[in-house]
Amino acid sequence: MRPSPNSLRSILTAGFVALLAGCGPMLPGTPRPGPTSAPGRPEAPLVGGLIDRPIDGGTRAAVLRESAELTRCVAELTAARVNFSPKPDRMDSDACRQIQAGLLGADMGTVARMSPGQPEMTCRLALAVSIWRRQSLEPAARELLGSDVVQIDHFGAYACRNVNNGVGSTRVSAHAQAAALDVAGVRLRDGRRISLTGDWHGDGPEARFLRRIRDDACRIFGTVLSPDYNAVHQDHLHLEATDTRFCR
């Protein structure tokens, strides 16, 4: 028996409503279901949020976690529009190597550029530097110095050498694994240059800026060394992205 026109219309209407409920856009104000995962498996964290997240007590641990695998680390950088070009692993000697490393290029989400450009470093260091640049260095400059950072001056990351350039030490430096960056200072949009050599000491805005970014770095990097540590670091901040915990 064929259904009546009214019955057919009711069936089609019910099917259309069910289709909207299952596949169509949700009405304004309707709560969306949260992400699901397989039974017994934790949800995967969202990729791309770490670099744009304010620094807190969990930032350092998050850097270590999100950079444990190269693909995940690169995904975090890419999602935040940071250019990072991975390179094949390289062993230059028993002590000097680059593992899960590459070239850190421009951060398209900021105006500050590294000088010299494209330093070689581990992806973990690139992730830590990118967080520090966006969440500490740039906002601190605007707040305390009233200008944007347009250039970050550094002495490089990868260097096959011992701690303190071998002076009085036989311990291999983190630079020998491309895991540390030495930052000498910054240049501002208004033309000023702020340096560790000339501006660390005192209580002016320049000194407060440098100490602020050092203190913030201690919550991101494993080891941070400044002029307060020793004479070797009078002209730079040593920022080391390793599973360590030392700040001075």
MDAnalysis code that builds the backbone (N, CA, C; Angstrom):
import MDAnalysis as mda
import numpy as np

u = mda.Universe.empty(744, n_residues=248, atom_resindex=np.repeat(np.arange(248), 3), trajectory=True)
u.add_TopologyAttr("name", ["N", "CA", "C"] * 248)
u.add_TopologyAttr("resid", np.arange(1, 249))
u.add_TopologyAttr("resname", ["MET", "ARG", "PRO", "SER", "PRO", "ASN", "SER", "LEU", "ARG", "SER", "ILE", "LEU", "THR", "ALA", "GLY", "PHE", "VAL", "ALA", "LEU", "LEU", "ALA", "GLY", "CYS", "GLY", "PRO", "MET", "LEU", "PRO", "GLY", "THR", "PRO", "ARG", "PRO", "GLY", "PRO", "THR", "SER", "ALA", "PRO", "GLY", "ARG", "PRO", "GLU", "ALA", "PRO", "LEU", "VAL", "GLY", "GLY", "LEU", "ILE", "ASP", "ARG", "PRO", "ILE", "ASP", "GLY", "GLY", "THR", "ARG", "ALA", "ALA", "VAL", "LEU", "ARG", "GLU", "SER", "ALA", "GLU", "LEU", "THR", "ARG", "CYS", "VAL", "ALA", "GLU", "LEU", "THR", "ALA", "ALA", "ARG", "VAL", "ASN", "PHE", "SER", "PRO", "LYS", "PRO", "ASP", "ARG", "MET", "ASP", "SER", "ASP", "ALA", "CYS", "ARG", "GLN", "ILE", "GLN", "ALA", "GLY", "LEU", "LEU", "GLY", "ALA", "ASP", "MET", "GLY", "THR", "VAL", "ALA", "ARG", "MET", "SER", "PRO", "GLY", "GLN", "PRO", "GLU", "MET", "THR", "CYS", "ARG", "LEU", "ALA", "LEU", "ALA", "VAL", "SER", "ILE", "TRP", "ARG", "ARG", "GLN", "SER", "LEU", "GLU", "PRO", "ALA", "ALA", "ARG", "GLU", "LEU", "LEU", "GLY", "SER", "ASP", "VAL", "VAL", "GLN", "ILE", "ASP", "HIS", "PHE", "GLY", "ALA", "TYR", "ALA", "CYS", "ARG", "ASN", "VAL", "ASN", "ASN", "GLY", "VAL", "GLY", "SER", "THR", "ARG", "VAL", "SER", "ALA", "HIS", "ALA", "GLN", "ALA", "ALA", "ALA", "LEU", "ASP", "VAL", "ALA", "GLY", "VAL", "ARG", "LEU", "ARG", "ASP", "GLY", "ARG", "ARG", "ILE", "SER", "LEU", "THR", "GLY", "ASP", "TRP", "HIS", "GLY", "ASP", "GLY", "PRO", "GLU", "ALA", "ARG", "PHE", "LEU", "ARG", "ARG", "ILE", "ARG", "ASP", "ASP", "ALA", "CYS", "ARG", "ILE", "PHE", "GLY", "THR", "VAL", "LEU", "SER", "PRO", "ASP", "TYR", "ASN", "ALA", "VAL", "HIS", "GLN", "ASP", "HIS", "LEU", "HIS", "LEU", "GLU", "ALA", "THR", "ASP", "THR", "ARG", "PHE", "CYS", "ARG"])
u.atoms.positions = np.array([
    [0.862, -1.192, 0.000],
    [0.000, 0.000, 0.000],
    [0.891, 1.233, 0.000],
    [0.599, 2.195, -0.861],
    [1.381, 3.418, -0.952],
    [0.998, 4.371, 0.171],
    [2.006, 5.044, 0.798],
    [1.676, 6.004, 1.861],
    [0.964, 7.216, 1.295],
    [0.130, 7.822, 2.134],
    [-0.564, 9.037, 1.726],
    [0.430, 10.183, 1.625],
    [0.084, 11.246, 0.895],
    [0.983, 12.404, 0.801],
    [1.355, 12.969, 2.163],
    [0.396, 13.020, 3.094],
    [0.703, 13.554, 4.423],
    [1.706, 12.674, 5.150],
    [1.554, 11.351, 5.063],
    [2.482, 10.431, 5.724],
    [3.869, 10.557, 5.125],
    [3.944, 10.647, 3.783],
    [5.243, 10.780, 3.125],
    [5.936, 12.062, 3.548],
    [5.141, 13.164, 3.646],
    [5.714, 14.435, 4.079],
    [6.253, 14.332, 5.497],
    [5.570, 13.637, 6.385],
    [6.023, 13.476, 7.769],
    [7.311, 12.680, 7.834],
    [7.404, 11.620, 7.014],
    [8.611, 10.792, 7.010],
    [9.805, 11.603, 6.532],
    [9.625, 12.367, 5.443],
    [10.728, 13.178, 4.909],
    [11.158, 14.250, 5.903],
    [10.176, 14.871, 6.569],
    [10.514, 15.916, 7.551],
    [11.318, 15.351, 8.705],
    [10.913, 14.182, 9.221],
    [11.641, 13.555, 10.335],
    [13.056, 13.196, 9.920],
    [13.220, 12.689, 8.687],
    [14.566, 12.338, 8.208],
    [15.442, 13.550, 8.068],
    [14.862, 14.659, 7.563],
    [15.637, 15.887, 7.402],
    [16.080, 16.451, 8.742],
    [15.207, 16.419, 9.741],
    [15.556, 16.896, 11.089],
    [16.673, 16.053, 11.676],
    [16.594, 14.724, 11.493],
    [17.645, 13.838, 12.008],
    [18.972, 14.120, 11.343],
    [18.906, 14.402, 10.019],
    [20.152, 14.713, 9.305],
    [20.777, 15.986, 9.831],
    [19.992, 17.013, 10.081],
    [20.513, 18.264, 10.638],
    [21.121, 18.052, 12.003],
    [20.473, 17.238, 12.823],
    [20.976, 17.003, 14.180],
    [22.303, 16.296, 14.155],
    [22.514, 15.410, 13.174],
    [23.739, 14.621, 13.165],
    [24.870, 15.267, 12.425],
    [24.573, 16.059, 11.367],
    [25.650, 16.522, 10.493],
    [25.675, 18.029, 10.296],
    [24.584, 18.693, 10.468],
    [24.517, 20.093, 10.105],
    [25.105, 20.989, 11.166],
    [25.196, 22.302, 10.885],
    [25.703, 23.265, 11.852],
    [24.802, 23.358, 13.063],
    [25.403, 23.581, 14.221],
    [24.630, 23.643, 15.450],
    [24.020, 25.017, 15.604],
    [22.878, 25.075, 16.248],
    [22.211, 26.338, 16.489],
    [22.993, 27.162, 17.496],
    [22.929, 28.513, 17.384],
    [23.641, 29.356, 18.359],
    [23.225, 29.019, 19.776],
    [24.199, 28.953, 20.670],
    [23.933, 28.683, 22.072],
    [23.892, 27.220, 22.419],
    [23.919, 26.336, 21.395],
    [23.905, 24.905, 21.669],
    [25.296, 24.440, 22.037],
    [25.497, 23.806, 23.201],
    [26.837, 23.371, 23.583],
    [27.352, 22.304, 22.636],
    [28.632, 22.443, 22.257],
    [29.244, 21.467, 21.381],
    [29.834, 20.339, 22.205],
    [29.759, 19.122, 21.695],
    [30.386, 18.018, 22.421],
    [31.887, 18.171, 22.431],
    [32.517, 17.750, 23.499],
    [33.966, 17.830, 23.599],
    [34.632, 16.785, 22.747],
    [36.005, 16.883, 22.588],
    [36.722, 15.895, 21.798],
    [36.645, 14.524, 22.434],
    [36.608, 13.535, 21.593],
    [36.528, 12.175, 22.084],
    [37.802, 11.435, 21.777],
    [38.047, 10.372, 22.476],
    [39.209, 9.536, 22.234],
    [38.804, 8.094, 22.467],
    [39.666, 7.193, 22.040],
    [39.378, 5.777, 22.214],
    [39.319, 5.445, 23.693],
    [38.484, 4.462, 24.088],
    [38.371, 4.111, 25.508],
    [39.734, 3.776, 26.111],
    [40.005, 4.371, 27.258],
    [41.250, 4.078, 27.960],
    [42.442, 4.861, 27.475],
    [42.253, 5.736, 26.445],
    [43.370, 6.514, 25.914],
    [43.134, 7.983, 26.197],
    [44.150, 8.722, 26.687],
    [43.978, 10.149, 26.964],
    [43.846, 10.943, 25.678],
    [43.164, 12.075, 25.756],
    [43.029, 12.941, 24.596],
    [44.389, 13.508, 24.225],
    [44.656, 13.642, 22.924],
    [45.901, 14.264, 22.463],
    [45.805, 15.766, 22.665],
    [46.874, 16.414, 23.174],
    [46.834, 17.863, 23.357],
    [46.778, 18.576, 22.016],
    [46.207, 19.768, 21.998],
    [46.096, 20.529, 20.769],
    [47.471, 20.990, 20.320],
    [47.736, 20.914, 19.036],
    [49.007, 21.367, 18.476],
    [48.915, 22.851, 18.145],
    [49.994, 23.582, 18.391],
    [50.061, 24.970, 17.973],
    [49.711, 25.981, 19.034],
    [49.378, 25.553, 20.249],
    [48.978, 26.508, 21.265],
    [50.079, 26.961, 22.196],
    [51.180, 26.232, 22.254],
    [52.178, 26.492, 23.291],
    [52.876, 27.833, 23.108],
    [53.230, 28.193, 21.899],
    [53.976, 29.424, 21.653],
    [53.136, 30.658, 21.963],
    [51.830, 30.561, 21.824],
    [50.947, 31.697, 22.098],
    [50.307, 31.634, 23.478],
    [50.812, 30.760, 24.335],
    [50.265, 30.616, 25.680],
    [51.137, 31.387, 26.665],
    [50.549, 32.192, 27.566],
    [51.355, 32.914, 28.556],
    [52.221, 31.961, 29.379],
    [53.383, 32.434, 29.771],
    [54.306, 31.630, 30.567],
    [53.695, 31.364, 31.937],
    [53.779, 30.114, 32.393],
    [53.315, 29.778, 33.727],
    [54.206, 28.686, 34.297],
    [53.796, 28.118, 35.426],
    [54.617, 27.123, 36.090],
    [54.797, 25.833, 35.314],
    [53.990, 25.624, 34.280],
    [54.105, 24.400, 33.502],
    [54.775, 24.565, 32.155],
    [55.253, 25.772, 31.844],
    [55.809, 26.027, 30.513],
    [57.056, 25.196, 30.240],
    [57.967, 25.165, 31.187],
    [59.216, 24.424, 30.969],
    [58.931, 22.949, 30.701],
    [58.059, 22.342, 31.494],
    [57.712, 20.936, 31.292],
    [57.015, 20.737, 29.949],
    [56.205, 21.700, 29.524],
    [55.511, 21.589, 28.241],
    [56.504, 21.633, 27.081],
    [57.540, 22.455, 27.197],
    [58.575, 22.509, 26.159],
    [59.241, 21.148, 26.014],
    [59.600, 20.532, 27.139],
    [60.241, 19.220, 27.095],
    [59.306, 18.182, 26.484],
    [58.038, 18.236, 26.850],
    [57.074, 17.245, 26.370],
    [56.803, 17.407, 24.876],
    [56.532, 18.631, 24.442],
    [56.140, 18.853, 23.056],
    [57.311, 18.747, 22.087],
    [58.543, 18.761, 22.593],
    [59.707, 18.654, 21.713],
    [60.363, 17.283, 21.785],
    [59.746, 16.350, 22.487],
    [60.340, 15.019, 22.621],
    [60.426, 14.313, 21.272],
    [59.466, 14.579, 20.382],
    [59.472, 14.021, 19.037],
    [59.592, 15.160, 18.037],
    [60.455, 14.976, 17.047],
    [60.718, 16.048, 16.086],
    [59.456, 16.464, 15.341],
    [58.651, 15.502, 14.913],
    [57.462, 15.848, 14.138],
    [56.494, 16.699, 14.949],
    [56.350, 16.388, 16.224],
    [55.446, 17.165, 17.077],
    [56.008, 18.566, 17.319],
    [57.311, 18.643, 17.541],
    [57.960, 19.941, 17.754],
    [57.809, 20.835, 16.531],
    [58.065, 20.287, 15.353],
    [57.933, 21.060, 14.119],
    [56.481, 21.486, 13.908],
    [55.545, 20.618, 14.273],
    [54.130, 20.962, 14.133],
    [53.760, 22.147, 15.014],
    [54.296, 22.202, 16.233],
    [54.041, 23.343, 17.121],
    [54.559, 24.634, 16.500],
    [55.770, 24.587, 15.963],
    [56.365, 25.780, 15.356],
    [55.587, 26.203, 14.113],
    [55.254, 25.245, 13.272],
    [54.545, 25.551, 12.026],
    [53.168, 26.142, 12.300],
    [52.461, 25.579, 13.265],
    [51.127, 26.076, 13.595],
    [51.175, 27.512, 14.094],
    [52.296, 27.901, 14.707],
    [52.458, 29.269, 15.213],
    [53.138, 30.182, 14.203],
    [53.336, 29.704, 12.981],
    [53.938, 30.461, 11.878],
    [55.401, 30.806, 12.145],
    [56.108, 29.886, 12.772],
    [57.551, 30.011, 12.950],
    [58.230, 29.110, 11.931],
    [59.122, 29.684, 11.136],
    [59.819, 28.912, 10.112],
    [60.983, 28.140, 10.724],
    [60.922, 26.835, 10.605],
    [62.001, 25.968, 11.096],
    [62.242, 24.890, 10.055],
    [63.492, 24.778, 9.616],
    [63.846, 23.824, 8.562],
    [64.700, 22.707, 9.148],
    [64.110, 21.528, 9.399],
    [64.887, 20.414, 9.962],
    [66.016, 19.978, 9.022],
    [67.106, 19.511, 9.637],
    [68.246, 19.008, 8.890],
    [68.514, 17.560, 9.314],
    [69.169, 16.779, 8.456],
    [69.519, 15.410, 8.854],
    [70.422, 15.421, 10.091],
    [70.249, 14.428, 10.949],
    [71.117, 14.315, 12.121],
    [72.576, 14.256, 11.680],
    [73.447, 14.865, 12.503],
    [74.859, 14.995, 12.125],
    [75.743, 14.767, 13.336],
    [76.787, 13.989, 13.165],
    [77.792, 13.753, 14.203],
    [79.114, 14.318, 13.721],
    [79.584, 15.394, 14.357],
    [80.855, 15.992, 13.977],
    [82.029, 15.401, 14.749],
    [81.747, 14.853, 15.915],
    [82.758, 14.170, 16.729],
    [82.015, 13.366, 17.786],
    [82.749, 12.724, 18.663],
    [82.091, 11.973, 19.736],
    [81.270, 12.883, 20.635],
    [81.703, 14.128, 20.775],
    [81.041, 15.059, 21.697],
    [80.129, 16.056, 20.993],
    [80.375, 16.311, 19.729],
    [79.651, 17.375, 19.017],
    [78.695, 16.778, 17.996],
    [77.442, 17.165, 18.101],
    [76.437, 16.593, 17.212],
    [75.212, 17.500, 17.133],
    [74.426, 17.279, 16.096],
    [73.132, 17.932, 15.942],
    [72.085, 16.846, 15.715],
    [71.238, 16.647, 16.710],
    [70.177, 15.649, 16.650],
    [68.835, 16.377, 16.759],
    [67.917, 16.066, 15.860],
    [66.617, 16.740, 15.805],
    [66.815, 18.255, 15.765],
    [67.684, 18.678, 14.879],
    [68.035, 20.096, 14.774],
    [67.679, 20.630, 13.388],
    [67.884, 21.929, 13.221],
    [67.601, 22.569, 11.940],
    [67.917, 24.044, 12.003],
    [67.392, 24.790, 11.053],
    [67.610, 26.234, 10.965],
    [66.368, 26.968, 11.444],
    [66.542, 27.866, 12.416],
    [65.431, 28.685, 12.880],
    [65.343, 29.927, 12.013],
    [64.242, 30.023, 11.275],
    [64.030, 31.176, 10.408],
    [63.144, 32.215, 11.067],
    [62.462, 32.984, 10.243],
    [61.645, 34.094, 10.736],
    [60.393, 33.586, 11.432],
    [59.987, 34.302, 12.458],
    [58.706, 34.088, 13.129],
    [57.727, 35.071, 12.499],
    [56.802, 34.551, 11.702],
    [55.885, 35.417, 10.983],
    [54.793, 35.995, 11.880],
    [54.777, 35.585, 13.139],
    [53.820, 36.144, 14.079],
    [54.381, 37.293, 14.894],
    [55.634, 37.684, 14.627],
    [56.275, 38.764, 15.358],
    [57.041, 39.652, 14.394],
    [57.575, 40.757, 14.913],
    [58.416, 41.638, 14.088],
    [59.899, 41.446, 14.397],
    [60.234, 40.835, 15.530],
    [61.640, 40.662, 15.922],
    [62.296, 39.583, 15.079],
    [63.476, 39.871, 14.548],
    [64.234, 38.928, 13.741],
    [65.583, 38.642, 14.393],
    [66.065, 37.420, 14.182],
    [67.342, 37.016, 14.744],
    [68.481, 37.559, 13.891],
    [69.563, 37.993, 14.537],
    [70.744, 38.452, 13.821],
    [72.000, 37.893, 14.490],
    [72.775, 37.061, 13.766],
    [72.601, 36.615, 12.394],
    [71.355, 35.736, 12.222],
    [70.872, 35.687, 10.995],
    [69.669, 34.927, 10.704],
    [69.924, 33.441, 10.577],
    [68.870, 32.671, 10.756],
    [68.846, 31.219, 10.592],
    [69.946, 30.488, 11.382],
    [70.002, 30.690, 12.694],
    [70.970, 29.928, 13.488],
    [70.600, 28.447, 13.542],
    [71.625, 27.593, 13.606],
    [71.417, 26.151, 13.735],
    [71.148, 25.816, 15.197],
    [70.081, 25.070, 15.454],
    [69.746, 24.699, 16.824],
    [68.794, 23.519, 16.831],
    [68.650, 22.890, 17.988],
    [67.676, 21.812, 18.111],
    [66.269, 22.383, 17.998],
    [65.341, 21.524, 17.625],
    [63.949, 21.966, 17.556],
    [63.457, 22.363, 18.945],
    [63.918, 21.662, 19.963],
    [63.526, 22.013, 21.336],
    [63.952, 23.437, 21.671],
    [65.174, 23.814, 21.310],
    [65.640, 25.172, 21.570],
    [64.835, 26.184, 20.756],
    [64.533, 25.853, 19.503],
    [63.736, 26.749, 18.670],
    [62.357, 26.986, 19.286],
    [61.761, 25.945, 19.843],
    [60.454, 26.079, 20.485],
    [60.549, 26.973, 21.715],
    [61.568, 26.750, 22.556],
    [61.742, 27.565, 23.759],
    [62.015, 29.022, 23.410],
    [62.870, 29.262, 22.426],
    [63.191, 30.629, 22.004],
    [61.938, 31.335, 21.480],
    [61.115, 30.624, 20.734],
    [59.907, 31.227, 20.168],
    [58.917, 31.627, 21.251],
    [58.773, 30.800, 22.280],
    [57.915, 31.162, 23.417],
    [58.475, 32.390, 24.123],
    [59.762, 32.377, 24.387],
    [60.415, 33.484, 25.101],
    [60.272, 34.785, 24.315],
    [60.461, 34.706, 23.005],
    [60.379, 35.898, 22.163],
    [58.976, 36.503, 22.211],
    [57.940, 35.666, 22.062],
    [56.575, 36.197, 22.003],
    [56.006, 36.547, 23.367],
    [56.298, 35.733, 24.374],
    [55.627, 35.895, 25.664],
    [56.429, 36.695, 26.684],
    [57.701, 36.967, 26.409],
    [58.517, 37.709, 27.361],
    [59.198, 38.902, 26.710],
    [60.094, 38.643, 25.776],
    [60.957, 39.685, 25.240],
    [60.175, 40.825, 24.596],
    [59.253, 40.509, 23.727],
    [58.528, 41.568, 23.023],
    [57.566, 42.344, 23.927],
    [56.727, 41.673, 24.724],
    [55.852, 42.461, 25.608],
    [56.619, 43.240, 26.665],
    [57.742, 42.707, 27.162],
    [58.541, 43.433, 28.160],
    [59.132, 44.703, 27.560],
    [59.568, 44.634, 26.314],
    [60.123, 45.822, 25.656],
    [59.055, 46.901, 25.488],
    [57.864, 46.498, 25.090],
    [56.799, 47.486, 24.924],
    [56.416, 48.103, 26.263],
    [56.368, 47.280, 27.315],
    [55.965, 47.783, 28.630],
    [57.035, 48.663, 29.276],
    [58.276, 48.211, 29.270],
    [59.331, 48.888, 30.015],
    [60.132, 49.891, 29.192],
    [60.198, 49.684, 27.874],
    [61.018, 50.553, 27.031],
    [60.196, 51.365, 26.041],
    [58.912, 51.049, 25.908],
    [58.027, 51.833, 25.056],
    [58.294, 51.697, 23.574],
    [58.867, 50.569, 23.149],
    [59.148, 50.372, 21.732],
    [59.173, 48.881, 21.427],
    [58.987, 48.540, 20.153],
    [59.034, 47.146, 19.730],
    [60.467, 46.686, 19.502],
    [60.717, 45.408, 19.770],
    [61.986, 44.783, 19.402],
    [61.917, 44.411, 17.930],
    [62.907, 44.850, 17.159],
    [62.948, 44.490, 15.743],
    [64.100, 43.533, 15.438],
    [65.055, 43.414, 16.359],
    [66.192, 42.528, 16.109],
    [66.719, 41.958, 17.420],
    [67.025, 40.670, 17.404],
    [67.638, 39.999, 18.547],
    [69.071, 39.647, 18.161],
    [70.037, 40.283, 18.808],
    [71.452, 40.040, 18.509],
    [71.940, 38.852, 19.329],
    [72.618, 37.918, 18.667],
    [73.094, 36.731, 19.377],
    [74.469, 36.317, 18.881],
    [75.133, 35.460, 19.657],
    [76.457, 34.951, 19.317],
    [76.403, 33.544, 18.735],
    [75.198, 33.046, 18.476],
    [75.059, 31.729, 17.865],
    [74.611, 30.668, 18.840],
    [74.318, 29.491, 18.275],
    [73.846, 28.362, 19.077],
    [74.825, 27.191, 18.994],
    [75.034, 26.666, 17.800],
    [75.894, 25.483, 17.663],
    [77.365, 25.880, 17.603],
    [78.161, 25.258, 18.470],
    [79.612, 25.455, 18.471],
    [80.239, 24.237, 19.130],
    [81.156, 23.596, 18.453],
    [81.801, 22.383, 18.978],
    [82.907, 22.806, 19.944],
    [82.539, 22.900, 21.224],
    [83.499, 23.382, 22.218],
    [83.092, 22.942, 23.617],
    [83.982, 23.183, 24.564],
    [83.703, 22.904, 25.964],
    [83.057, 24.116, 26.630],
    [82.600, 23.919, 27.859],
    [82.036, 25.016, 28.656],
    [83.068, 26.127, 28.803],
    [82.586, 27.379, 28.793],
    [83.458, 28.559, 28.936],
    [84.534, 28.611, 27.865],
    [84.204, 28.120, 26.672],
    [85.164, 28.085, 25.566],
    [86.427, 27.319, 25.916],
    [86.292, 26.375, 26.842],
    [87.430, 25.542, 27.195],
    [88.354, 26.126, 28.244],
    [88.068, 27.338, 28.713],
    [88.924, 27.977, 29.720],
    [88.636, 27.356, 31.081],
    [89.564, 26.556, 31.576],
    [89.422, 25.943, 32.890],
    [88.358, 24.872, 32.970],
    [87.915, 24.330, 31.835],
    [86.863, 23.318, 31.868],
    [87.088, 22.283, 30.771],
    [86.817, 21.038, 31.123],
    [86.857, 19.954, 30.137],
    [85.457, 19.406, 29.878],
    [84.451, 20.044, 30.442],
    [83.064, 19.601, 30.269],
    [82.506, 20.145, 28.964],
    [81.846, 19.292, 28.208],
    [81.303, 19.682, 26.905],
    [80.144, 20.651, 27.095],
    [80.134, 21.717, 26.307],
    [79.072, 22.721, 26.380],
    [77.805, 22.221, 25.705],
    [76.671, 22.752, 26.146],
    [75.402, 22.465, 25.467],
    [75.414, 23.007, 24.046],
    [76.276, 23.981, 23.767],
    [76.411, 24.487, 22.406],
    [76.900, 23.388, 21.457],
    [77.645, 22.424, 21.988],
    [78.160, 21.337, 21.152],
    [77.054, 20.412, 20.669],
    [75.853, 20.527, 21.284],
    [74.683, 19.774, 20.814],
    [73.623, 20.700, 20.198],
    [74.012, 21.951, 19.937],
    [73.087, 22.941, 19.366],
    [71.892, 23.182, 20.265],
    [72.104, 23.033, 21.586],
    [70.995, 23.130, 22.538],
    [71.006, 24.421, 23.344],
    [71.850, 25.390, 22.993],
    [71.923, 26.642, 23.747],
    [72.145, 27.813, 22.790],
    [71.554, 28.944, 23.138],
    [71.695, 30.176, 22.360],
    [72.229, 31.268, 23.273],
    [73.215, 32.033, 22.801],
    [73.776, 33.153, 23.562],
    [73.233, 34.457, 22.996],
    [72.411, 35.160, 23.776],
    [71.765, 36.401, 23.341],
    [72.523, 37.593, 23.911],
    [72.963, 38.497, 23.027],
    [73.772, 39.643, 23.439],
    [72.941, 40.885, 23.724],
    [71.773, 40.997, 23.124],
    [70.948, 42.181, 23.314],
    [69.895, 42.294, 22.240],
    [69.229, 43.447, 22.186],
    [68.171, 43.670, 21.201],
    [68.292, 45.069, 20.621],
    [67.683, 45.234, 19.470],
    [67.561, 46.553, 18.849],
    [66.080, 46.895, 18.752],
    [65.749, 48.152, 19.055],
    [64.362, 48.587, 19.114],
    [63.970, 49.364, 17.862],
    [62.671, 49.447, 17.634],
    [62.171, 50.162, 16.464],
    [62.581, 51.637, 16.488],
    [62.722, 52.203, 17.684],
    [63.078, 53.621, 17.769],
    [64.584, 53.864, 17.619],
    [65.347, 52.825, 17.325],
    [66.778, 52.983, 17.069],
    [67.694, 52.634, 18.222],
    [67.163, 52.466, 19.417],
    [68.007, 52.141, 20.559],
    [68.511, 50.708, 20.485],
    [69.711, 50.486, 21.025],
    [70.254, 49.142, 21.166],
    [70.436, 48.865, 22.649],
    [69.864, 47.779, 23.120],
    [69.976, 47.362, 24.513],
    [70.911, 46.158, 24.554],
    [71.973, 46.248, 25.354],
    [72.956, 45.164, 25.387],
    [73.212, 44.729, 26.820],
    [73.605, 43.470, 26.968],
    [73.982, 42.964, 28.289],
    [75.217, 43.696, 28.789],
    [76.140, 43.986, 27.899],
    [77.393, 44.648, 28.289],
    [77.144, 46.031, 28.866],
    [76.284, 46.802, 28.225],
    [76.125, 48.191, 28.628],
    [74.956, 48.498, 29.533],
    [73.975, 47.566, 29.643],
    [72.720, 47.928, 30.305],
    [72.282, 47.000, 31.427],
    [73.069, 45.974, 31.731],
    [72.630, 45.030, 32.766],
    [72.600, 45.658, 34.150],
    [73.630, 46.404, 34.487],
    [73.767, 46.952, 35.837],
    [72.986, 48.256, 35.986],
    [72.490, 48.496, 37.179],
    [71.716, 49.701, 37.451],
    [70.261, 49.364, 37.692],
    [69.432, 50.414, 37.803],
    [68.000, 50.196, 38.055],
    [67.131, 50.942, 37.050],
    [67.701, 51.307, 35.914],
    [66.941, 51.979, 34.871],
    [66.051, 51.012, 34.117],
    [65.232, 51.510, 33.199],
    [64.320, 50.641, 32.451],
    [65.052, 49.591, 31.623],
    [66.229, 49.923, 31.113],
    [66.985, 48.958, 30.323],
    [67.412, 47.770, 31.178],
    [67.918, 48.051, 32.373],
    [68.328, 46.972, 33.280],
    [67.125, 46.151, 33.732],
    [66.015, 46.814, 34.007],
    [64.812, 46.088, 34.423],
    [64.303, 45.194, 33.299],
    [64.397, 45.686, 32.069],
    [64.004, 44.874, 30.922],
    [64.860, 43.607, 30.820],
    [66.172, 43.766, 30.912],
    [67.059, 42.612, 30.776],
    [66.845, 41.609, 31.906],
    [66.604, 42.089, 33.103],
    [66.378, 41.170, 34.215],
    [65.011, 40.496, 34.106],
    [64.047, 41.209, 33.578],
    [62.728, 40.608, 33.368],
    [62.815, 39.441, 32.389],
    [63.492, 39.654, 31.253],
    [63.544, 38.582, 30.263],
    [64.438, 37.439, 30.743],
    [65.416, 37.728, 31.624],
    [66.192, 36.637, 32.224],
    [65.326, 35.812, 33.151],
    [64.560, 36.487, 33.996],
    [63.705, 35.770, 34.952],
    [62.636, 34.948, 34.233],
    [62.061, 35.506, 33.174],
    [61.073, 34.750, 32.401],
    [61.714, 33.545, 31.733],
    [62.923, 33.719, 31.227],
    [63.631, 32.615, 30.570],
    [63.826, 31.443, 31.520],
    [63.987, 31.733, 32.799],
    [64.197, 30.670, 33.783],
    [62.979, 29.767, 33.920],
    [61.824, 30.220, 33.475],
    [60.608, 29.400, 33.525],
    [60.355, 28.664, 32.211],
    [61.239, 28.870, 31.231],
    [61.084, 28.251, 29.920],
    [62.232, 27.290, 29.623],
    [63.455, 27.747, 29.873],
    [64.657, 26.980, 29.561],
    [65.122, 26.183, 30.778],
    [65.949, 25.165, 30.511],
    [66.477, 24.363, 31.617],
    [67.569, 25.087, 32.380],
    [68.506, 25.726, 31.666],
    [69.596, 26.468, 32.286],
    [69.659, 27.863, 31.680],
    [69.737, 28.875, 32.537],
    [69.874, 30.263, 32.103],
    [71.016, 30.885, 32.894],
    [71.995, 31.442, 32.177],
    [73.149, 32.076, 32.813],
    [73.233, 33.522, 32.339],
    [73.500, 34.426, 33.286],
    [73.529, 35.859, 33.010],
    [74.793, 36.467, 33.605],
    [74.976, 37.791, 33.506],
    [76.122, 38.424, 34.159],
    [76.174, 38.197, 35.669],
    [75.046, 37.840, 36.284],
    [75.056, 37.531, 37.712],
    [75.778, 36.221, 38.017],
    [76.035, 35.410, 36.993],
    [76.653, 34.097, 37.208],
    [78.170, 34.191, 37.282],
    [78.807, 34.675, 36.230],
    [80.266, 34.838, 36.243],
    [80.700, 35.805, 35.146],
    [81.995, 36.094, 35.107],
    [82.523, 37.076, 34.166],
    [82.388, 36.623, 32.720],
    [82.376, 35.322, 32.482],
    [82.259, 34.804, 31.117],
    [80.923, 35.223, 30.495],
    [79.911, 35.432, 31.318],
    [78.575, 35.765, 30.818],
    [78.231, 37.247, 30.998],
    [79.225, 38.102, 31.067],
    [78.974, 39.524, 31.227],
    [78.330, 40.152, 29.999],
    [78.488, 39.519, 28.852],
    [77.984, 40.134, 27.624],
    [76.844, 39.366, 26.968],
    [76.284, 38.365, 27.659],
    [75.195, 37.624, 27.016],
    [74.381, 36.823, 28.031],
    [73.189, 36.450, 27.598],
    [72.362, 35.478, 28.307],
    [72.543, 34.126, 27.634],
    [72.908, 33.132, 28.420],
    [73.035, 31.773, 27.915],
    [71.700, 31.071, 28.162],
    [71.008, 30.725, 27.085],
    [69.684, 30.106, 27.164],
    [69.800, 28.672, 26.674],
    [69.621, 27.724, 27.575],
    [69.885, 26.320, 27.286],
    [68.605, 25.501, 27.435],
    [68.174, 24.907, 26.354],
    [66.941, 24.109, 26.365],
    [67.293, 22.639, 26.565],
    [67.562, 22.292, 27.791],
    [67.895, 20.914, 28.150],
    [67.102, 20.531, 29.403],
    [67.138, 19.258, 29.747],
    [66.414, 18.766, 30.914],
    [67.266, 19.005, 32.157],
    [67.480, 20.280, 32.447],
    [68.266, 20.705, 33.616],
    [67.468, 21.751, 34.370],
    [68.011, 22.240, 35.451],
    [67.285, 23.252, 36.215],
    [68.297, 24.123, 36.981],
    [68.723, 25.194, 36.318],
    [69.654, 26.114, 36.957],
    [69.438, 27.499, 36.380],
    [69.297, 28.484, 37.249],
    [69.043, 29.870, 36.813],
    [69.881, 30.812, 37.658],
    [70.685, 31.614, 37.005],
    [71.499, 32.572, 37.754],
    [71.790, 33.799, 36.895],
])
